Amino acid sequence: MADTIREKIENAGESVKDAAKKAGEKVQEGAEKVAEKTADAAHNAGQAVKDAGQKLKDKSGA
């Protein structure tokens, strides 16, 4: 009986370990997606500022 209880505890520990690993992977995937979207947004904002600056330059004839 002690072996059965011990095995159940070890199996439960493995299950918790696997669940934590999967959760960590999901968090990492989410963080990577957020980082990609943030980088894209920053690039797009920079491009918009550059384009606006060029339009002002063109209007002023410089």
PyMOL Python script that loads the backbone (N, CA, C, O; Angstrom):
from pymol import cmd

cmd.read_pdbstr("""\
ATOM      1  N   MET A   1       0.820  -1.197   0.000  1.00  0.00           N
ATOM      2  CA  MET A   1       0.000   0.000   0.000  1.00  0.00           C
ATOM      3  C   MET A   1       0.861   1.257   0.000  1.00  0.00           C
ATOM      4  O   MET A   1       0.524   2.248  -0.648  1.00  0.00           O
ATOM      5  N   ALA A   2       1.978   1.213   0.732  1.00  0.00           N
ATOM      6  CA  ALA A   2       2.862   2.374   0.773  1.00  0.00           C
ATOM      7  C   ALA A   2       3.407   2.692  -0.612  1.00  0.00           C
ATOM      8  O   ALA A   2       3.556   3.858  -0.980  1.00  0.00           O
ATOM      9  N   ASP A   3       3.704   1.638  -1.381  1.00  0.00           N
ATOM     10  CA  ASP A   3       4.196   1.859  -2.737  1.00  0.00           C
ATOM     11  C   ASP A   3       3.137   2.531  -3.599  1.00  0.00           C
ATOM     12  O   ASP A   3       3.466   3.399  -4.407  1.00  0.00           O
ATOM     13  N   THR A   4       1.902   2.156  -3.449  1.00  0.00           N
ATOM     14  CA  THR A   4       0.818   2.739  -4.229  1.00  0.00           C
ATOM     15  C   THR A   4       0.656   4.217  -3.900  1.00  0.00           C
ATOM     16  O   THR A   4       0.508   5.041  -4.802  1.00  0.00           O
ATOM     17  N   ILE A   5       0.682   4.554  -2.624  1.00  0.00           N
ATOM     18  CA  ILE A   5       0.564   5.955  -2.223  1.00  0.00           C
ATOM     19  C   ILE A   5       1.762   6.739  -2.732  1.00  0.00           C
ATOM     20  O   ILE A   5       1.620   7.851  -3.238  1.00  0.00           O
ATOM     21  N   ARG A   6       2.945   6.147  -2.592  1.00  0.00           N
ATOM     22  CA  ARG A   6       4.154   6.825  -3.059  1.00  0.00           C
ATOM     23  C   ARG A   6       4.095   7.048  -4.570  1.00  0.00           C
ATOM     24  O   ARG A   6       4.448   8.122  -5.056  1.00  0.00           O
ATOM     25  N   GLU A   7       3.655   6.041  -5.302  1.00  0.00           N
ATOM     26  CA  GLU A   7       3.540   6.173  -6.755  1.00  0.00           C
ATOM     27  C   GLU A   7       2.537   7.263  -7.125  1.00  0.00           C
ATOM     28  O   GLU A   7       2.767   8.041  -8.051  1.00  0.00           O
ATOM     29  N   LYS A   8       1.433   7.312  -6.402  1.00  0.00           N
ATOM     30  CA  LYS A   8       0.426   8.342  -6.680  1.00  0.00           C
ATOM     31  C   LYS A   8       0.991   9.733  -6.431  1.00  0.00           C
ATOM     32  O   LYS A   8       0.738  10.659  -7.201  1.00  0.00           O
ATOM     33  N   ILE A   9       1.749   9.875  -5.363  1.00  0.00           N
ATOM     34  CA  ILE A   9       2.363  11.176  -5.051  1.00  0.00           C
ATOM     35  C   ILE A   9       3.367  11.549  -6.130  1.00  0.00           C
ATOM     36  O   ILE A   9       3.404  12.693  -6.581  1.00  0.00           O
ATOM     37  N   GLU A  10       4.188  10.574  -6.547  1.00  0.00           N
ATOM     38  CA  GLU A  10       5.179  10.854  -7.597  1.00  0.00           C
ATOM     39  C   GLU A  10       4.485  11.208  -8.909  1.00  0.00           C
ATOM     40  O   GLU A  10       4.908  12.125  -9.613  1.00  0.00           O
ATOM     41  N   ASN A  11       3.414  10.477  -9.235  1.00  0.00           N
ATOM     42  CA  ASN A  11       2.672  10.766 -10.469  1.00  0.00           C
ATOM     43  C   ASN A  11       2.029  12.151 -10.405  1.00  0.00           C
ATOM     44  O   ASN A  11       2.021  12.884 -11.395  1.00  0.00           O
ATOM     45  N   ALA A  12       1.502  12.499  -9.258  1.00  0.00           N
ATOM     46  CA  ALA A  12       0.905  13.824  -9.089  1.00  0.00           C
ATOM     47  C   ALA A  12       1.976  14.900  -9.261  1.00  0.00           C
ATOM     48  O   ALA A  12       1.738  15.936  -9.883  1.00  0.00           O
ATOM     49  N   GLY A  13       3.149  14.641  -8.705  1.00  0.00           N
ATOM     50  CA  GLY A  13       4.253  15.593  -8.853  1.00  0.00           C
ATOM     51  C   GLY A  13       4.643  15.784 -10.307  1.00  0.00           C
ATOM     52  O   GLY A  13       4.893  16.906 -10.747  1.00  0.00           O
ATOM     53  N   GLU A  14       4.693  14.688 -11.050  1.00  0.00           N
ATOM     54  CA  GLU A  14       5.015  14.771 -12.479  1.00  0.00           C
ATOM     55  C   GLU A  14       3.932  15.541 -13.231  1.00  0.00           C
ATOM     56  O   GLU A  14       4.234  16.343 -14.114  1.00  0.00           O
ATOM     57  N   SER A  15       2.683  15.299 -12.881  1.00  0.00           N
ATOM     58  CA  SER A  15       1.578  16.003 -13.536  1.00  0.00           C
ATOM     59  C   SER A  15       1.668  17.504 -13.292  1.00  0.00           C
ATOM     60  O   SER A  15       1.469  18.303 -14.207  1.00  0.00           O
ATOM     61  N   VAL A  16       1.967  17.876 -12.064  1.00  0.00           N
ATOM     62  CA  VAL A  16       2.108  19.296 -11.731  1.00  0.00           C
ATOM     63  C   VAL A  16       3.289  19.888 -12.496  1.00  0.00           C
ATOM     64  O   VAL A  16       3.201  20.997 -13.023  1.00  0.00           O
ATOM     65  N   LYS A  17       4.375  19.155 -12.552  1.00  0.00           N
ATOM     66  CA  LYS A  17       5.572  19.624 -13.273  1.00  0.00           C
ATOM     67  C   LYS A  17       5.249  19.834 -14.755  1.00  0.00           C
ATOM     68  O   LYS A  17       5.625  20.851 -15.338  1.00  0.00           O
ATOM     69  N   ASP A  18       4.553  18.870 -15.359  1.00  0.00           N
ATOM     70  CA  ASP A  18       4.181  18.989 -16.769  1.00  0.00           C
ATOM     71  C   ASP A  18       3.235  20.164 -17.008  1.00  0.00           C
ATOM     72  O   ASP A  18       3.380  20.901 -17.984  1.00  0.00           O
ATOM     73  N   ALA A  19       2.274  20.330 -16.115  1.00  0.00           N
ATOM     74  CA  ALA A  19       1.326  21.439 -16.251  1.00  0.00           C
ATOM     75  C   ALA A  19       2.041  22.784 -16.141  1.00  0.00           C
ATOM     76  O   ALA A  19       1.750  23.714 -16.892  1.00  0.00           O
ATOM     77  N   ALA A  20       2.977  22.877 -15.201  1.00  0.00           N
ATOM     78  CA  ALA A  20       3.730  24.125 -15.035  1.00  0.00           C
ATOM     79  C   ALA A  20       4.578  24.410 -16.266  1.00  0.00           C
ATOM     80  O   ALA A  20       4.693  25.556 -16.699  1.00  0.00           O
ATOM     81  N   LYS A  21       5.166  23.367 -16.821  1.00  0.00           N
ATOM     82  CA  LYS A  21       5.984  23.541 -18.030  1.00  0.00           C
ATOM     83  C   LYS A  21       5.133  24.044 -19.188  1.00  0.00           C
ATOM     84  O   LYS A  21       5.527  24.965 -19.903  1.00  0.00           O
ATOM     85  N   LYS A  22       3.952  23.428 -19.370  1.00  0.00           N
ATOM     86  CA  LYS A  22       3.054  23.849 -20.454  1.00  0.00           C
ATOM     87  C   LYS A  22       2.587  25.287 -20.243  1.00  0.00           C
ATOM     88  O   LYS A  22       2.515  26.066 -21.193  1.00  0.00           O
ATOM     89  N   ALA A  23       2.274  25.632 -19.014  1.00  0.00           N
ATOM     90  CA  ALA A  23       1.846  27.002 -18.716  1.00  0.00           C
ATOM     91  C   ALA A  23       2.969  27.983 -19.018  1.00  0.00           C
ATOM     92  O   ALA A  23       2.733  29.051 -19.582  1.00  0.00           O
ATOM     93  N   GLY A  24       4.180  27.622 -18.645  1.00  0.00           N
ATOM     94  CA  GLY A  24       5.335  28.477 -18.918  1.00  0.00           C
ATOM     95  C   GLY A  24       5.548  28.672 -20.408  1.00  0.00           C
ATOM     96  O   GLY A  24       5.887  29.767 -20.857  1.00  0.00           O
ATOM     97  N   GLU A  25       5.348  27.614 -21.167  1.00  0.00           N
ATOM     98  CA  GLU A  25       5.492  27.715 -22.622  1.00  0.00           C
ATOM     99  C   GLU A  25       4.442  28.647 -23.203  1.00  0.00           C
ATOM    100  O   GLU A  25       4.741  29.433 -24.102  1.00  0.00           O
ATOM    101  N   LYS A  26       3.215  28.568 -22.701  1.00  0.00           N
ATOM    102  CA  LYS A  26       2.145  29.440 -23.189  1.00  0.00           C
ATOM    103  C   LYS A  26       2.444  30.902 -22.856  1.00  0.00           C
ATOM    104  O   LYS A  26       2.213  31.793 -23.673  1.00  0.00           O
ATOM    105  N   VAL A  27       2.958  31.138 -21.652  1.00  0.00           N
ATOM    106  CA  VAL A  27       3.303  32.507 -21.255  1.00  0.00           C
ATOM    107  C   VAL A  27       4.404  33.033 -22.159  1.00  0.00           C
ATOM    108  O   VAL A  27       4.358  34.185 -22.591  1.00  0.00           O
ATOM    109  N   GLN A  28       5.400  32.192 -22.450  1.00  0.00           N
ATOM    110  CA  GLN A  28       6.497  32.619 -23.312  1.00  0.00           C
ATOM    111  C   GLN A  28       5.989  32.931 -24.719  1.00  0.00           C
ATOM    112  O   GLN A  28       6.378  33.937 -25.312  1.00  0.00           O
ATOM    113  N   GLU A  29       5.123  32.071 -25.250  1.00  0.00           N
ATOM    114  CA  GLU A  29       4.547  32.323 -26.577  1.00  0.00           C
ATOM    115  C   GLU A  29       3.793  33.650 -26.596  1.00  0.00           C
ATOM    116  O   GLU A  29       3.918  34.436 -27.535  1.00  0.00           O
ATOM    117  N   GLY A  30       3.013  33.886 -25.552  1.00  0.00           N
ATOM    118  CA  GLY A  30       2.261  35.136 -25.471  1.00  0.00           C
ATOM    119  C   GLY A  30       3.171  36.341 -25.402  1.00  0.00           C
ATOM    120  O   GLY A  30       2.907  37.360 -26.040  1.00  0.00           O
ATOM    121  N   ALA A  31       4.238  36.235 -24.634  1.00  0.00           N
ATOM    122  CA  ALA A  31       5.185  37.339 -24.501  1.00  0.00           C
ATOM    123  C   ALA A  31       5.876  37.613 -25.834  1.00  0.00           C
ATOM    124  O   ALA A  31       6.112  38.767 -26.189  1.00  0.00           O
ATOM    125  N   GLU A  32       6.198  36.555 -26.565  1.00  0.00           N
ATOM    126  CA  GLU A  32       6.839  36.746 -27.870  1.00  0.00           C
ATOM    127  C   GLU A  32       5.897  37.431 -28.847  1.00  0.00           C
ATOM    128  O   GLU A  32       6.323  38.291 -29.619  1.00  0.00           O
ATOM    129  N   LYS A  33       4.625  37.061 -28.823  1.00  0.00           N
ATOM    130  CA  LYS A  33       3.653  37.701 -29.713  1.00  0.00           C
ATOM    131  C   LYS A  33       3.486  39.168 -29.368  1.00  0.00           C
ATOM    132  O   LYS A  33       3.404  40.014 -30.258  1.00  0.00           O
ATOM    133  N   VAL A  34       3.436  39.475 -28.078  1.00  0.00           N
ATOM    134  CA  VAL A  34       3.315  40.873 -27.648  1.00  0.00           C
ATOM    135  C   VAL A  34       4.540  41.661 -28.091  1.00  0.00           C
ATOM    136  O   VAL A  34       4.415  42.788 -28.570  1.00  0.00           O
ATOM    137  N   ALA A  35       5.722  41.074 -27.935  1.00  0.00           N
ATOM    138  CA  ALA A  35       6.949  41.762 -28.335  1.00  0.00           C
ATOM    139  C   ALA A  35       6.958  42.027 -29.836  1.00  0.00           C
ATOM    140  O   ALA A  35       7.360  43.105 -30.274  1.00  0.00           O
ATOM    141  N   GLU A  36       6.518  41.051 -30.623  1.00  0.00           N
ATOM    142  CA  GLU A  36       6.460  41.241 -32.074  1.00  0.00           C
ATOM    143  C   GLU A  36       5.489  42.361 -32.438  1.00  0.00           C
ATOM    144  O   GLU A  36       5.800  43.208 -33.274  1.00  0.00           O
ATOM    145  N   LYS A  37       4.321  42.364 -31.815  1.00  0.00           N
ATOM    146  CA  LYS A  37       3.323  43.390 -32.122  1.00  0.00           C
ATOM    147  C   LYS A  37       3.802  44.775 -31.689  1.00  0.00           C
ATOM    148  O   LYS A  37       3.540  45.767 -32.368  1.00  0.00           O
ATOM    149  N   THR A  38       4.501  44.838 -30.565  1.00  0.00           N
ATOM    150  CA  THR A  38       5.044  46.109 -30.089  1.00  0.00           C
ATOM    151  C   THR A  38       6.108  46.622 -31.047  1.00  0.00           C
ATOM    152  O   THR A  38       6.149  47.812 -31.360  1.00  0.00           O
ATOM    153  N   ALA A  39       6.966  45.727 -31.510  1.00  0.00           N
ATOM    154  CA  ALA A  39       8.006  46.125 -32.461  1.00  0.00           C
ATOM    155  C   ALA A  39       7.379  46.616 -33.767  1.00  0.00           C
ATOM    156  O   ALA A  39       7.812  47.617 -34.337  1.00  0.00           O
ATOM    157  N   ASP A  40       6.360  45.902 -34.230  1.00  0.00           N
ATOM    158  CA  ASP A  40       5.673  46.327 -35.459  1.00  0.00           C
ATOM    159  C   ASP A  40       5.022  47.695 -35.281  1.00  0.00           C
ATOM    160  O   ASP A  40       5.104  48.549 -36.164  1.00  0.00           O
ATOM    161  N   ALA A  41       4.381  47.894 -34.146  1.00  0.00           N
ATOM    162  CA  ALA A  41       3.719  49.178 -33.883  1.00  0.00           C
ATOM    163  C   ALA A  41       4.738  50.306 -33.822  1.00  0.00           C
ATOM    164  O   ALA A  41       4.500  51.392 -34.350  1.00  0.00           O
ATOM    165  N   ALA A  42       5.868  50.051 -33.181  1.00  0.00           N
ATOM    166  CA  ALA A  42       6.908  51.084 -33.094  1.00  0.00           C
ATOM    167  C   ALA A  42       7.458  51.403 -34.481  1.00  0.00           C
ATOM    168  O   ALA A  42       7.699  52.566 -34.802  1.00  0.00           O
ATOM    169  N   HIS A  43       7.652  50.388 -35.291  1.00  0.00           N
ATOM    170  CA  HIS A  43       8.143  50.613 -36.656  1.00  0.00           C
ATOM    171  C   HIS A  43       7.133  51.424 -37.459  1.00  0.00           C
ATOM    172  O   HIS A  43       7.495  52.372 -38.156  1.00  0.00           O
ATOM    173  N   ASN A  44       5.863  51.040 -37.352  1.00  0.00           N
ATOM    174  CA  ASN A  44       4.819  51.760 -38.087  1.00  0.00           C
ATOM    175  C   ASN A  44       4.701  53.209 -37.632  1.00  0.00           C
ATOM    176  O   ASN A  44       4.505  54.106 -38.451  1.00  0.00           O
ATOM    177  N   ALA A  45       4.820  53.436 -36.332  1.00  0.00           N
ATOM    178  CA  ALA A  45       4.765  54.809 -35.816  1.00  0.00           C
ATOM    179  C   ALA A  45       5.955  55.610 -36.330  1.00  0.00           C
ATOM    180  O   ALA A  45       5.809  56.764 -36.733  1.00  0.00           O
ATOM    181  N   GLY A  46       7.115  54.998 -36.314  1.00  0.00           N
ATOM    182  CA  GLY A  46       8.309  55.681 -36.828  1.00  0.00           C
ATOM    183  C   GLY A  46       8.160  56.010 -38.302  1.00  0.00           C
ATOM    184  O   GLY A  46       8.536  57.099 -38.737  1.00  0.00           O
ATOM    185  N   GLN A  47       7.621  55.090 -39.065  1.00  0.00           N
ATOM    186  CA  GLN A  47       7.413  55.319 -40.496  1.00  0.00           C
ATOM    187  C   GLN A  47       6.408  56.440 -40.718  1.00  0.00           C
ATOM    188  O   GLN A  47       6.585  57.262 -41.617  1.00  0.00           O
ATOM    189  N   ALA A  48       5.367  56.481 -39.915  1.00  0.00           N
ATOM    190  CA  ALA A  48       4.361  57.541 -40.051  1.00  0.00           C
ATOM    191  C   ALA A  48       4.971  58.907 -39.768  1.00  0.00           C
ATOM    192  O   ALA A  48       4.685  59.877 -40.470  1.00  0.00           O
ATOM    193  N   VAL A  49       5.815  58.984 -38.739  1.00  0.00           N
ATOM    194  CA  VAL A  49       6.481  60.252 -38.418  1.00  0.00           C
ATOM    195  C   VAL A  49       7.411  60.652 -39.551  1.00  0.00           C
ATOM    196  O   VAL A  49       7.468  61.820 -39.934  1.00  0.00           O
ATOM    197  N   LYS A  50       8.135  59.684 -40.083  1.00  0.00           N
ATOM    198  CA  LYS A  50       9.041  59.961 -41.198  1.00  0.00           C
ATOM    199  C   LYS A  50       8.264  60.476 -42.416  1.00  0.00           C
ATOM    200  O   LYS A  50       8.669  61.441 -43.063  1.00  0.00           O
ATOM    201  N   ASP A  51       7.140  59.811 -42.713  1.00  0.00           N
ATOM    202  CA  ASP A  51       6.318  60.224 -43.850  1.00  0.00           C
ATOM    203  C   ASP A  51       5.750  61.633 -43.641  1.00  0.00           C
ATOM    204  O   ASP A  51       5.723  62.441 -44.569  1.00  0.00           O
ATOM    205  N   ALA A  52       5.299  61.918 -42.419  1.00  0.00           N
ATOM    206  CA  ALA A  52       4.762  63.246 -42.122  1.00  0.00           C
ATOM    207  C   ALA A  52       5.852  64.304 -42.264  1.00  0.00           C
ATOM    208  O   ALA A  52       5.609  65.392 -42.786  1.00  0.00           O
ATOM    209  N   GLY A  53       7.041  63.979 -41.799  1.00  0.00           N
ATOM    210  CA  GLY A  53       8.162  64.913 -41.934  1.00  0.00           C
ATOM    211  C   GLY A  53       8.490  65.178 -43.394  1.00  0.00           C
ATOM    212  O   GLY A  53       8.788  66.308 -43.780  1.00  0.00           O
ATOM    213  N   GLN A  54       8.432  64.128 -44.199  1.00  0.00           N
ATOM    214  CA  GLN A  54       8.715  64.293 -45.625  1.00  0.00           C
ATOM    215  C   GLN A  54       7.658  65.163 -46.295  1.00  0.00           C
ATOM    216  O   GLN A  54       7.984  65.989 -47.149  1.00  0.00           O
ATOM    217  N   LYS A  55       6.389  64.983 -45.913  1.00  0.00           N
ATOM    218  CA  LYS A  55       5.314  65.809 -46.489  1.00  0.00           C
ATOM    219  C   LYS A  55       5.521  67.272 -46.120  1.00  0.00           C
ATOM    220  O   LYS A  55       5.349  68.154 -46.961  1.00  0.00           O
ATOM    221  N   LEU A  56       5.890  67.538 -44.864  1.00  0.00           N
ATOM    222  CA  LEU A  56       6.144  68.939 -44.464  1.00  0.00           C
ATOM    223  C   LEU A  56       7.324  69.520 -45.240  1.00  0.00           C
ATOM    224  O   LEU A  56       7.310  70.678 -45.657  1.00  0.00           O
ATOM    225  N   LYS A  57       8.338  68.689 -45.418  1.00  0.00           N
ATOM    226  CA  LYS A  57       9.510  69.134 -46.171  1.00  0.00           C
ATOM    227  C   LYS A  57       9.123  69.450 -47.617  1.00  0.00           C
ATOM    228  O   LYS A  57       9.557  70.460 -48.170  1.00  0.00           O
ATOM    229  N   ASP A  58       8.310  68.590 -48.225  1.00  0.00           N
ATOM    230  CA  ASP A  58       7.880  68.795 -49.593  1.00  0.00           C
ATOM    231  C   ASP A  58       7.031  70.065 -49.725  1.00  0.00           C
ATOM    232  O   ASP A  58       7.166  70.814 -50.693  1.00  0.00           O
ATOM    233  N   LYS A  59       6.155  70.295 -48.741  1.00  0.00           N
ATOM    234  CA  LYS A  59       5.295  71.489 -48.773  1.00  0.00           C
ATOM    235  C   LYS A  59       6.104  72.756 -48.619  1.00  0.00           C
ATOM    236  O   LYS A  59       5.794  73.776 -49.235  1.00  0.00           O
ATOM    237  N   SER A  60       7.139  72.699 -47.802  1.00  0.00           N
ATOM    238  CA  SER A  60       7.916  73.914 -47.549  1.00  0.00           C
ATOM    239  C   SER A  60       8.898  74.186 -48.683  1.00  0.00           C
ATOM    240  O   SER A  60       9.469  75.274 -48.758  1.00  0.00           O
ATOM    241  N   GLY A  61       9.100  73.203 -49.570  1.00  0.00           N
ATOM    242  CA  GLY A  61       9.997  73.394 -50.708  1.00  0.00           C
ATOM    243  C   GLY A  61      11.452  73.235 -50.344  1.00  0.00           C
ATOM    244  O   GLY A  61      12.325  73.596 -51.134  1.00  0.00           O
ATOM    245  N   ALA A  62      11.737  72.708 -49.176  1.00  0.00           N
ATOM    246  CA  ALA A  62      13.126  72.552 -48.740  1.00  0.00           C
ATOM    247  C   ALA A  62      13.764  71.369 -49.411  1.00  0.00           C
ATOM    248  O   ALA A  62      14.936  71.079 -49.169  1.00  0.00           O
TER     249      ALA A  62
END
""", "prot")
cmd.dss("prot")
cmd.show_as("cartoon", "prot")
cmd.util.cbc("prot")
cmd.orient("prot")
